[in-house]
Amino acid sequence: MIVIAALVLSSCVASVTGGARREGYAVVALQEAPDALDPTIASSFVGRMVFANMCEKLYDVDAGLNLVPQLAAALPEITDGGRTYTIPLRPGVMFNDGTPMTADAVVRSIQRHKSNKLSQRTSELSSVSTIQAIGPLTIQLGLSKPFAPLTSILADRSGMVLSPAAVDRLGDKFAQNPVCVGPFQFESRPSADEINLVRSNDYYDRDKVHLPGVTFHAIPPSNVRAADLRAGDVDVIDRAAPQDLETIRDDPGLAVRPVTSLGYMGIDINIGNADGADKPARAPDFALAQRKDLRKAFELSIDRTVLNKVVFNGAYVPDCTPLPPGPWAVRADCPRRDLAKARELVRASGVPTPIPVKLMTANVPLYQQLCTLVQAMAKDAGFDVSVEPTDFATGLARGRSGNFQAYFIGWSGRIDPDQNISQMVLPGSALNYAGTHNAQVNAMVTAARTSTDPAERRRIYTELVGLLNDELGIVYLYHEVYVLGLRKKITGVDFFGDGLIRMKTARLEP
């Protein structure tokens, strides 16, 4: 029997946007505060939402999640059996400081993403061995071996181009005043929870930009975001919670736009990250890290369907794979809750009960609610789960350093399946919070990313998902349905399956 503890997670419903809005600026409420506004070192989903409006990439996705050129002039010309990528660049592009975007500038950005000592992009670009300008507006990437996901990687932070002048001036402090190419440019960050962007005078497509600026506010409590939207204090809210949808839909001045996420949410269990994600694997000294049978018992204590129903009103997609519904989805036999089997595994382990598990989560009420429910479920199998809420940026830092036992966290998702798996499981990756170090997993990731045959890649990913579910460094739980809430007075906001809020063509009625 599942015992659901009483949840004392309500928040005071009051505006936290910090005062009067700036004239003409659109206000976007985010679920968390972004981490550093430096594409080389950033790792948060909400950071990508801000970057989407001030740091364009070589490639982007359209409404159908097709790869399309952005700062590149065309898709890459791929030659030499997949080992050479030649990329023409859009002419006449200026950075938001008025300096020109040249091939040399793009080369410098990719080199920085690949080799900076603080970079979170290194593993994404590990297959790139040479980066060179072969003309004023043409770059060429040489690969050590074919790498199928590369174009999709250049449609994210690894493809963002930074002003060399700003990099030279700021170095590792680039996040304090980031300068890229975009419809808006960085204006100020008066606190961790507020970011102001102003329309760029140097943007190549400036005629399509109508807003004088955009303010992003981090407002973690979902009910406060919804209340601020209804009050008109904000114009757009990130990830409206299922519990708030009815009141938003009932308001004639508001609208919702749902999309199924490309990513997943799950629980990373620290099985080999005792010393930091970029260090050699070493298992920390706690039961779930040391014993796969106990990780299986922990998973079997969880009912994914009940989590979805109780916490998300049944609005999400329970699953046990990192690949979402869509073209690359794989079928997996997700285990149902089996308390008898879970208890049997715990007894057979000989580990004294209750087995302590510290479960870290972002300081987001819905996430805390889910973790409290996991706590109640796991208790029935002999686990003593303590929930540790922490602010989002601190949680990411603890994840990278290995300073946790279990971490409820997700991945916002990418259009190529490699990017939903490789960074979270390959040794040396800054996002391998679990510290997964499985030679068979590594070999299969490599085989899938070097194959150019979609059918072969699908076969590999199906087998790979089975291996990951056996290892259980990550207990995958569900795929979110992202719901954008917005006032009907704001139009032209682009919102695709990648969950990014694009304000380039937005208009705000008086």
Stockholm file with secondary structure:
# STOCKHOLM 1.0

chainA/1-510         MIVIAALVLSSCVASVTGGARREGYAVVALQEAPDALDPTIASSFVGRMVFANMCEKLYDVDAGLNLVPQLAAALPEITDGGRTYTIPLRPGVMFNDGTPMTADAVVRSIQRHKSNKLSQRTSELSSVSTIQAIGPLTIQLGLSKPFAPLTSILADRSGMVLSPAAVDRLGDKFAQNPVCVGPFQFESRPSADEINLVRSNDYYDRDKVHLPGVTFHAIPPSNVRAADLRAGDVDVIDRAAPQDLETIRDDPGLAVRPVTSLGYMGIDINIGNADGADKPARAPDFALAQRKDLRKAFELSIDRTVLNKVVFNGAYVPDCTPLPPGPWAVRADCPRRDLAKARELVRASGVPTPIPVKLMTANVPLYQQLCTLVQAMAKDAGFDVSVEPTDFATGLARGRSGNFQAYFIGWSGRIDPDQNISQMVLPGSALNYAGTHNAQVNAMVTAARTSTDPAERRRIYTELVGLLNDELGIVYLYHEVYVLGLRKKITGVDFFGDGLIRMKTARLEP
#=GR chainA/1-510 SS CCCCCCCCCCCCCCCCSCSSCCTTCEEEEESSCCCCSCTTTCCCHHHHHHHTTTCCBSEEECTTCCEEESSBSSSCEEEGGGTEEEEEBCTTCBCTTSCBCCHHHHHHHHHHHHHCTTCSCTTTTTTEEEEEEEETTEEEEEESSCCTTHHHHTTTGGGBCCCHHHHHHHGGGGGGSCCCSSSEEEEEEEETTEEEEEECSSCTTGGGCCCSEEEEEECCCHHHHHHHHHHTSCSEESSCCGGGHHHHHHSTTEEEEEEECSSEEEEEECSSBSSCTTSCCBCCSSHHHHCHHHHHHHHHTCCHHHHHHHHHTTCSEECSSSSCSSTTCCCCCCCCCCHHHHHHHHHHHTCCSSEEEEEEEESCHHHHHHHHHHHHHHHTTTEEEEEEEECHHHHHHHHHHTCCSEEEEEECCCSSGGGGTHHHHSTTCTTCTTCCCCHHHHHHHHHHHHCCCHHHHHHHHHHHHHHHHHHCSEEEEEECEEEEEEETTEECCEECTTCCEECTTCEECC
#=GC SS_cons         CCCCCCCCCCCCCCCCSCSSCCTTCEEEEESSCCCCSCTTTCCCHHHHHHHTTTCCBSEEECTTCCEEESSBSSSCEEEGGGTEEEEEBCTTCBCTTSCBCCHHHHHHHHHHHHHCTTCSCTTTTTTEEEEEEEETTEEEEEESSCCTTHHHHTTTGGGBCCCHHHHHHHGGGGGGSCCCSSSEEEEEEEETTEEEEEECSSCTTGGGCCCSEEEEEECCCHHHHHHHHHHTSCSEESSCCGGGHHHHHHSTTEEEEEEECSSEEEEEECSSBSSCTTSCCBCCSSHHHHCHHHHHHHHHTCCHHHHHHHHHTTCSEECSSSSCSSTTCCCCCCCCCCHHHHHHHHHHHTCCSSEEEEEEEESCHHHHHHHHHHHHHHHTTTEEEEEEEECHHHHHHHHHHTCCSEEEEEECCCSSGGGGTHHHHSTTCTTCTTCCCCHHHHHHHHHHHHCCCHHHHHHHHHHHHHHHHHHCSEEEEEECEEEEEEETTEECCEECTTCCEECTTCEECC
//
